Amino acid sequence: MVLEHLPSMSSNAEIAEEMYVSVNTIKAHLKSLYRKLEVSSRRAAVRRARELNLFARGAKPRPVRGRLSHRSPNTSAARILVARRRRHACSRQRRR
């Protein structure tokens, strides 16, 4: 859930990478969150979510993880994802 990532002040790109979605998907989710929480900034959204107790009790901000690599703890899933991204990038270049 995008809301859980907001207290860590991660960038949209970092959140997207961790959730395996595009940056535009994160932007759309944030826009929706801001509208529902009736705020206009990320900090205000975090403040409002805390006021409404939307974060799990005792939950700490999620740490920002680095890029996936073949050394990732979940190697099989990481390798599959990296391979898909490479194939997708290669197929895009061939179309041009």
N, C-alpha and C positions, 0 to 999 in steps of 0.2 A: 504494500500500500504506500502510495507516494507520501501521504501525511507523516508516516513514521520516519521518513528520511529528512524531513524539514529541520528538526532541531540540530542536526549535524552540520547544517549550512553547506551541504554538498552542492556542487553545481548541477545544473540540469543534465549535462552530459554524464557526470559521474552517477547520478541516480538512474539514468537510462541504461547505462552499461551494467549496473548491478541488477536491474530488473529485466534485462534482456529485451528492451523495447527501444523505439526511436526517441530522439530528443523531442520531436513534435508531439509524440504521445504524452510525454511528461508535461510539456507546455499545456496541452489540452486539459490534462488532469489538474494541473495547478490552477488554471483559469476557472475550472469548475469548483475547485476547493475554495478559492478566494470568493467566488460568488456566493457559495453556500454559507461560508463563514462571515460574509459581509465585510471583507477586508480588501485592502489593495496591495499588500506587500507580504513577503515571505515571513518577516519578523512578526508582523501583526497576525498572520495566520497561526504561527506557533503560539503566540500569546493567547489568542482566542481559543485554540484547541486545548491549551492547558486549563483555561477558565472553565471549559465545558467538560473537562476530564476525559478527553478523547484519546489520550495516551495511556498505555497500560501503567498501572502503579509500579513505581520503582524502575520503570524502563529508562535506560540510558540512551543517549543518542547513538545511532548506529555508526560504527567506524567506517571510514571511507576505505574501500578495498581498491587494490591496484588492478590493472588490466589482467584479463584471463591469459594464462599461458599454459604450456604443457606441464608446468610444475605446480599447477593448481591442485589443491587437496582433492577436489572432485574431478580427477583427471579425465575419466571417460566422457562426462558431460561437457567439460571444457574443450576437449579435443573435437568433439562433434560440432560444438558451436563455432569454434575457430575455423574448422574445415568448411562449414556452411558459409561463413562470412567470406572466406577466401574464394570459394566457388562463385558466390554471388558477385563479388567484385570482379573476378575474371570474366564472367559472362557479360557484365556491363561493359567492360573494356572492348570485348570482341564485337559488340553490337555497334560501336561507334565507327 
